[in-house]
Amino acid sequence: GQQLNQSPQSMFIQEGEDVSMNCTSSSIFNTWLWYKQEPGEGPVLLIALYKAGELTSNGRLTAQFGITRKDSFLNISASIPSDVGIYFCAGQPNSGNTPLVFGKGTRLSVIA
Amino acid sequence: EPEVTQTPSHQVTQMGQEVILRCVPISNHLYFYWYRQILGQKVEFLVSFYNNEISEKSEIFDDQFSVERPDGSNFTLKIRSTKLEDSAMYFCASRDNGYGYTFGSGTRLTVV
C-alpha cells in the first residue's frame, strides 16, 4: 500500500525555537493533512491542504503541499511547551472515500 | 465544537472474548471510519463505512472484525475473539463531504 515517510522521528528543541518536519511519498496524494496527538487522545486536525503548492497557516503553524503532490512540510514557529506531542502527516491518495494514510509521526519535545 | 464520542475509554478483556467498541459520530457526517494505533506506532486504517455498508477495508480487518450502524447515531466495531495482538488504541472518525476527518479520543483495548 501507499506509505508516507515522515521525518524526523523525534525532536528535542528549546522553547522559542522554530521546528520543521516533513513527509514524503513515492505516490501522489490529493490531500495532505497535519494532525497533532497528545497522550491518551485522538489525532486533532491542525492544517488541511487541498492543492499542490498551497501554503496555509494556522497561528504559529505553517504547512505546504508540495508542487509534485508527493510531499508536505509543517513548520512551527517560536515553539512553546504546549506544542509537545506527536505530529502526524496524513494523505488521501484519491478523491472520494479513500481512507487517510498516516505517517509514523514526529515526537516533539520542548525544553523550557 | 461537534465531537466524535467513543466509549468505553479503556477496556480490558480476556483473550478469546468478544468486545464491542462504540462510537457516536458527528450527527451530519456521512462517512465513518475505524483506525487503530498500536502503542508507539502510527495510526492504521481498518475500515470505512458509507451509506450503511463497508466501502473499504484493510488487510487488518479480517473475519474477526465487523462494523455496524445499528441506529441513526451509533457506529460500532466488534472483535469476535480477541487476540493479544489486538491490544491497541482504536479510534473512530467521521467526516462530511469534505476532507475534515474528526477523530474521537479513542478506546484503549487491552487483551490479557
Interface residues (C-beta under 8 A of the other chain):
Chain A: G1 T31 L33 Y35 G40 E41 G42 P43 V44 L45 A48 Y50 F88 A90 Q92 N97 T98 P99 L100 V101 F102 G103 K104 G105
Chain B: V4 Q6 Y31 Y33 Y35 Q41 K42 V43 E44 F45 S48 Y50 S55 E56 S58 F91 A93 Y99 G100 Y101 T102 F103 G104 S105 G106 R108
